[in-house]
Amino acid sequence: MKVVVTGSSGFLGTALCSFLEQRGVTPVRLTSSNCDLRRSDSLEALDRGQFDLIFHLAAWTQAGDFCLKHPGEQWIINQQINTRILAWWAERQPQAKLVFMGTSCAYEPGSSLREDEYLVGEPIDSLYTYAMTKRMLLIGARALSRQYGLRYLCTVPSTLYGPGYHTDGRQMHFIFDLIRKIIRGKEFGEPVVLWGNGEQKREVVLVDDFVKILWELTGQFDNELFNIGAGEEHSIRTFAELICEIVGFSAGSIDYDETRYVGATSKCLDVEKVRAALGSLRLTALREGLVRTIDWFYSSGAYRGVTV
């Protein structure tokens, strides 16, 4: 089997490539350094090969308030990236199945976050541009599939966590930011300040669990959209208290800054479709997943990185 993975150096891309290699598949890894998808000629070197699967994970975005600060750039760059992949797929790799990522922020706030609502209503304003580029990616794949008979799969993940996240100073998704701040509070006596009042809720899935489910869906379903999540959410305070318990830090020492950006107040995907498709979701318990992630922060020295 021949597989290409865009965004292969990212958190999800690294986990997916490792998973594939464990199964005897050596993916062609595309990153922004060896294949800048903003360039029209970026994929020419791959035209000599015929691929069975194209995993498109690349996107220009970051956690935190990045989307608020770069909406125009996000529209142009992500449209360039996605259109480049869609055109290459249709023109050069029509035999391949395209597997790509949606985003939970594409759902309208207050909706059921069910797959048939993915293109309904308006995404949250603070993430609007990024969400709409992800919607456009699905619409592009559907259009090409209808005209040329191509096969695709779109999955919408909840927040992914686990060992191996970036430590280069970029803003972190909330769960990694919580872990880093709490560890630094314990090890260096730094104040632990979390954004918002702590009542906003989030859903997480261990990245290795997500990859396994993605692989199962890829082998069984064409031209479908699936949410992949835990089906339950917890408050930021709950996450923080559990991390404090594991790390050995007093949760009472945490301050909450209600003036800072928090995004959606609740975001829990409806996962009935994927449960019905696979029979069940075999997910790692939250505490176990957090222990693995915290152990990685310590063993890798990730908590010593740049503070933000």
FIKOL-226063 format. One record per atom (N, C-alpha, C): residue in one letter; y, x, z. Coordinates in steps of 0.05 Angstrom, whole numbers, plus 5000, padded with zeros to 4 digits. Each point is the difference from the previous one (the first is absolute). Example, Ala and Ser with C-alpha at 12.3 -4.5 7.8 and 13.67 -1.06 7.14 Angstrom:
2
A488652645156/A502449825000/A502450185000/S502149934986/S502450165001/S502249855014/
end
This chain:
308
M497650175000/M502449835000/M502550175000/K501949944983/K502550154998/K502249835012/V501550115019/V502049865015/V502650165001/V502249874997/V502650135004/V501549855022/V501450155017/V501449885023/V502950104999/T501949814997/T502850085003/T500849985029/G502050155008/G500750015028/G497850125017/S498550184989/S497650105014/S500650185024/S502550095003/S500650175023/S501249845023/G500449744996/G501049835021/G497849945021/F500849855020/F498249935022/F497549854989/L500549784985/L497749854989/L498650164979/G501550134983/G498750164978/G498250215010/T500850145021/T498350215012/T497449885011/A500249785013/A497649875011/A498249904978/L501149884979/L498449904978/L498650224986/C501450224994/C498850234986/C497750125016/S500450025026/S497850105018/S497649814999/F500549745001/F497949814998/F498450024974/L501450034978/L498750034974/L498450254998/E501050225010/E498650254999/E497450005017/Q500149855022/Q497649975016/Q497849854985/R500849854980/R498149854984/R499450134973/G500750264997/G499450154977/G501949964977/V502349875004/V502049964979/V502350195005/T500650174980/T502350185003/T502349894984/P502049885015/P502249874986/P502050204988/V501349924979/V502350144990/V502449925017/R501150195015/R502149945019/R502750044987/L501649784999/L502750024990/L502049975023/T501950195000/T502150005020/T502750024986/S502149975015/S502750034988/S500550284990/S498550195010/S500550284992/S498450074974/N497749884996/N498550074975/N500149784979/C501349775007/C500249784981/C502349825008/D502450064991/D502449855008/D500049754982/L499349775011/L499749764985/L502749884991/R502250125008/R502549924989/R500450104971/R498550204993/R500250124973/R498249864980/S501049974976/S498649854979/S497450154991/D500150275003/D497750164991/D498150075023/S500349885023/S498650095024/S497049984998/L498949814985/L497149954999/L498750114974/E501550144984/E498950094975/E497650195003/A500050165021/A497950195005/A497349865006/L500149755008/L497649855007/L498949844976/D501350004978/D499249834977/D497350084989/R499250255004/R497450094989/R497649895016/G500549905024/G497849895016/G500049705000/Q497649895004/Q499749715003/Q499149945028/F501549845014/F499549945028/F498749735004/D498449985021/D498849755008/D501849845019/L501350145018/L501849885020/L502650155001/I502249845002/I502650115005/I501049885026/F500250165021/F501149915025/F503050075000/H501749804999/H502950055000/H501249955027/L500550225015/L501149985027/L502850105001/A501050144980/A502650125001/A502349805001/A501950065017/A502449835003/A502250175013/W502549934993/W502250155011/W501249835023/T499250065024/T500949855023/T499550175026/Q501149915022/Q499450115026/Q500249785021/A499250075024/A500149805022/A502949985010/G500349835020/G502649975013/G502049854983/D502550095000/D502149874986/D500550124972/F498150154990/F500350134974/F500749804978/C498649775000/C500449814978/C502849885001/L501249985024/L502749905002/L502050194988/K499450265000/K501950204991/K499750074971/H497749944987/H499550084973/H499049784982/P501249765001/P498949784984/P500150044970/G502350104990/G500250054972/G498250214989/E499850235015/E498250214992/E497149915001/Q499349845020/Q497349905002/Q499249834976/W501949834991/W499449834977/W499450184976/I501850184994/I499750164975/I497550185002/I499750155022/I497950195002/I497249865001/N499749805016/N497449865001/N499449854975/Q502049894986/Q499449884974/Q499150214980/Q501350235001/Q499150224982/Q497150075005/I499450055026/I497350085008/I497949794991/N500649755007/N498049794994/N499749944971/T502250004985/T499949944972/T498650234985/R500450255009/R498650224988/R497049975003/I499049925023/I497249975005/I498949764984/L501549785000/L499049764986/L499850064970/A502050134988/A499950064972/A497750194993/W499650215016/W497850194996/W497349865001/W499849835020/W497549845003/W499449844975/A502049854991/A499649824977/A499650164974/E501550214996/E500050144975/E497850224998/R499550135022/R498250235000/R497449975015/Q500049825020/Q497649975018/Q499249715003/P499749854978/P499349725002/P497349945012/Q498250204999/Q497349975011/Q500050025031/A502150115011/A500250045029/A500849755015/K499249995024/K501049795018/K502350125017/L502249855000/L502350095016/L500049875027/V500050165021/V500149915028/V502650095012/F501649815009/F502750085010/F500749855025/M502150105014/M500849895026/M502349814997/G499849775013/G502349835004/G501350075027/T501649825011/T501350055026/T500349745014/S499650005026/S500349755016/S502949915001/C501950184995/C502849925001/C500849834976/A498149974980/A500649834977/A499849715007/Y498649945022/Y499849725009/Y502749905011/E500649754995/E502449885011/E499749975030/P502150085016/P499949965029/P499449705007/G498249965019/G499349735007/G497849884984/S499050134980/S497849904984/S497450065015/S497849904989/S497450055012/S498850274994/L501450164984/L499150264991/L497149984988/R499749804984/R497449954986/R500450084971/E497950094987/E500250124974/E501449814979/D499649745002/D501249824980/D503049975005/E501150135021/E502949995006/E501450274994/Y498550184988/Y501150274996/Y502550014983/L500049824980/L502349994981/L501949775005/V499749875023/V501549765007/V502350075018/G502449894994/G502350035018/G501350284998/E501550075020/E501650245001/E499050195022/P499550264993/P499350195021/P502350045019/I499450135023/I502050065020/I502250184987/D502549945007/D502350134986/D499950315003/S499350105024/S500150285005/S498050164984/L497949874990/L498050134984/L499749884972/Y502149864992/Y499949834976/Y499350164975/T501450214995/T499650154975/T497250114998/Y499150135021/Y497350125000/Y497949784996/A500349785014/A498249774998/A499949904971/M502349974988/M500049894973/M498850194979/T500250275005/T498750184981/T497049985002/K499049945024/K497149955004/K499249744987/R501649795002/R499449764986/R499950044970/M501950164990/M500150054971/M497650154991/L498950185017/L497650154993/L497749804996/L499749815017/L497949804997/L500449834975/I502549924995/I500549844977/I499450164974/G500750265000/G499450174977/G497050024995/A498550045022/A497150024997/A498849744990/R501049785010/R499049744991/R500649964970/A502450074992/A500849964972/A498250174981/L499650255007/L498350174983/L497149915000/S499149915023/S497249895001/S499749764982/R502049825000/R499849764984/R500150074970/Q501750194993/Q500250064971/Q497850184990/Y499150195016/Y498150204990/Y497249995013/G499749825019/G497349985013/G499550225020/L502050125011/L499750225018/L499249905028/R498950185016/R499149935027/R501750145021/Y500749855021/Y501650125021/Y499149885027/L500950125022/L499749905027/L502550085015/C501349815014/C502350055017/C499249945029/T500650195018/T499549955028/T502650035015/V500449835020/V502450015017/V499150085028/P500750255008/P499150095027/P502049935022/S499049965024/S501850005023/S500650295006/T501550065021/T500750275007/T497550175005/L499850224986/L497750185003/L500650225020/Y498050075016/Y500450215020/Y497450175002/G500250225013/G497750185003/G500850294998/P498150185003/P500750294997/P501050074972/G501750214999/G500850114974/G502649904989/Y501749885016/Y502649904991/Y501950244995/H502249954986/H501850214993/H501650095026/T500750265000/T501450115023/T502450174991/D501249924977/D502150164988/D502949915007/G500249825020/G502749925008/G500949744989/R498549894980/R500749734990/R499649795022/Q501449784997/Q499649785019/Q497149914999/M498949935023/M497249925002/M499749705002/H497849894991/H499449725005/H499749965030/F500549765009/F500449955029/F497850115018/I497549984992/I497850085018/I500050305005/F500650154979/F500250295003/F502450085016/D502249864995/D502550065015/D499649945030/L498649795007/L499449945028/L498450225012/I497850084986/I498350215011/I501550265004/R501550084980/R501550265001/R502049995023/K501549795003/K502149985020/K498750005028/I497949865004/I498749985026/I498750275008/I498750134981/I498950265006/I502250205007/R502250004985/R502250185005/R501349935027/G500049745007/G501049935026/G498450125023/K497450004996/K498250115020/K500150315001/E499850124976/E499850294999/E502650155003/F502249884992/F502650145000/F502149865017/G499349775011/G502049865017/G502249874984/E499649964974/E502149874984/E500249705006/P502349894998/P500349715003/P498449854978/V498749795006/V498549844981/V501649754994/V501249994977/V501749774992/V498749874975/L499349755002/L498849854978/L502049804989/W499849954974/W501949834986/W499349705005/G502049845006/G499649725004/G499449945030/N499349755005/N499449925028/N497150025007/G498350094980/G497250035006/G498349764995/E501349774994/E498549754996/E499249964971/Q501250154982/Q499249984972/Q497050084997/K498649864982/K497150034999/K499150144974/R497950155002/R498950144977/R497050005000/E498950044976/E497150014996/E499350274989/V497850125008/V499250264991/V497050014993/V499350174980/V497350054992/V499550304998/L497950105011/L499450284998/L499650074970/V501250224991/V500050064972/V497250034989/D498150115015/D497350044991/D498649724995/D500649815018/D499049734996/D501149884974/F502650034996/F501249904976/F498750114975/V499650264999/V498850134976/V497249894995/K498449965020/K497349894996/K500149724989/I501849835010/I500349734990/I501050004972/L502050184994/L501050024973/L497850074980/W498350195008/W497850084983/W498149784994/E499349845021/E498249774996/E501249804981/L502649945003/L501349804983/L500250114971/T500550254997/T500250124974/T497449974984/G497850035014/G497449974986/G499249724994/Q501349805012/Q499149734997/Q501949804986/F502650065000/F501949804991/F501950114979/D500649844980/D501950064979/D502349805001/N502450104994/N502349824995/N500549825024/E500050125024/E500449855025/E502050145017/L501149855019/L501850105020/L498849945028/F499850215016/F498849975027/F501950125021/N500449865021/N501250125024/N497750155015/I500850235011/I498150145018/I501450075026/G499349855020/G501250045026/G498149935023/A501050015024/A498349955023/A499849705006/G502049854990/G500049725006/G501149935027/E501150205014/E501349955026/E502250215004/E502049925015/E502350185004/E500550025030/H501550215007/H500750065028/H503050075001/S501249965023/S502850075003/S500350315002/I502450094994/I500550295003/I499650085029/R500749835018/R499650075029/R497050035006/T498349834988/T497150025004/T499050274989/F500850064976/F499250264988/F500950235018/A502549995009/A501250225016/A498550035027/E499349775012/E498650015026/E497250124997/L498749934978/L497350114996/L500150304994/I501950084984/I500450294995/I500650155025/C501849885017/C500750135026/C497550035017/E498349795001/E497650015016/E498250234990/I499750034974/I498250214989/I501250285005/V502650024996/V501450265002/V500350085030/G500449805017/G500650065028/G503050025005/F501549814990/F502949995003/F500849725010/S502049995017/S500949755011/S501449824980/A498949764994/A501449824982/A502749915010/G500350015026/G502649925012/G502250204994/S499450234990/S502050204993/S501249954972/I498949814985/I500949954972/I502549835001/D502050084983/D502449854996/D499949864972/Y501049764998/Y500049864975/Y502949964991/D500650094975/D502749994989/D500149764981/E501249785009/E500149764985/E502050004977/T501650224998/T502050024979/T498850124974/R497550115001/R498950144978/R498449814982/Y499650094975/Y498649854979/Y497149965008/V499049754997/V497249945006/V498449874978/G501449924978/G498549874978/G499149725008/A497749924990/A498949745006/A499249985029/T500249765012/T499349975028/T497049955003/S498749914978/S497149955001/S498950054971/K497750124998/K498850064974/K497050035002/C498649784998/C497150005002/C498749874976/L498550154985/L498949904975/L497749805004/D499949804983/D497849824999/D497750144986/V497750035014/V497850164989/V497549834995/E500349744998/E497749834996/E498750054972/K501650064980/K498950054974/K498250244999/V500850225012/V498450255000/V497549965019/R500349855021/R497749955017/R497949844986/A500949804984/A498149844985/A498750164978/A501650194988/A498950164978/A497950205009/L500450115024/L498250225010/L498149905022/G500449765009/G498349905021/G501050055028/S501350245004/S501250075025/S501750244996/L501750065020/L501750244999/L499150185024/R498850234993/R499150195021/R502350195006/L501549935020/L502450165007/L499650155026/T501250235002/T500050165024/T501849875021/A499049985025/A501649895021/A502750155003/L502149865007/L502650125002/L500150245019/R498949975024/R500150225019/R498650254988/E497649964988/E498650234989/E501650134978/G501249844982/G501750114979/G502450155010/L501249895022/L502350145012/L499250265013/V497650005013/V499050255012/V499650214978/R498849934978/R499750194978/R502650114990/T501949824997/T502750084990/T501450185019/I500049935026/I501350165021/I498650275002/D497450014998/D498650265001/D500950184977/W500449874976/W500950164977/W502950105005/F501749845012/F502750095006/F499950255017/Y498250015019/Y499850235018/Y498750234986/S497749964987/S498650224988/S501550134977/S501549844985/S501550114977/S502850105008/G500849945024/G502850075008/G502149834988/A499249764989/A501849834985/A502349905018/Y499549975026/Y502149915018/Y502250205004/R499550254991/R502050215004/R502050004977/G499749834980/G501750004976/G502849925005/V501549974979/V502949935001/V500349735014/T501949985018/T500649755013/T502149854983/V499749735000/V502049834986/V500949775017/
end
